[in-house]
Amino acid sequence: MPLRGQLQCSAVQCGTCSCKCDCIFHCSKVSTLYSTENSSTC
């Protein structure tokens, strides 16, 4: 999986677990690519 977590995505792309806007809890399988900052965007 490419490190797309560092890129900003449109709202339409959110929820695919490949965007920075995805939340940690919903995408726990790739939680290593996300920081605690993303949890506040849920």
C-alpha positions as CSV (number, residue, x, y, z in Angstrom):
1,M,0.0,0.0,0.0
2,P,1.5,3.4,-1.0
3,L,2.0,5.9,1.8
4,R,-0.9,8.1,0.7
5,G,-1.7,8.9,4.3
6,Q,0.7,11.8,3.9
7,L,-1.4,13.3,1.1
8,Q,-4.5,15.4,1.5
9,C,-7.6,13.9,-0.1
10,S,-11.1,15.2,-1.0
11,A,-14.0,14.2,1.2
12,V,-15.1,11.7,-1.5
13,Q,-11.9,9.8,-1.0
14,C,-12.2,9.7,2.8
15,G,-13.1,6.3,4.2
16,T,-10.9,4.3,1.9
17,C,-8.2,4.0,4.5
18,S,-5.7,5.5,2.1
19,C,-6.2,9.2,2.9
20,K,-5.0,11.3,5.8
21,C,-8.6,12.2,6.5
22,D,-9.4,8.6,7.5
23,C,-9.7,8.2,11.2
24,I,-7.5,5.8,13.2
25,F,-10.3,3.8,14.8
26,H,-12.0,3.1,11.5
27,C,-8.7,2.1,9.8
28,S,-6.9,0.4,12.6
29,K,-5.3,-2.0,10.2
30,V,-3.2,0.8,8.8
31,S,-3.0,2.8,12.1
32,T,0.8,2.9,11.7
33,L,0.3,5.4,8.8
34,Y,-1.8,7.7,10.9
35,S,-1.2,10.0,13.8
36,T,-3.4,10.9,16.8
37,E,-4.2,14.1,14.9
38,N,-6.5,12.2,12.6
39,S,-8.7,11.0,15.4
40,S,-9.9,14.6,15.9
41,T,-11.2,14.7,12.3
42,C,-13.6,11.8,12.8
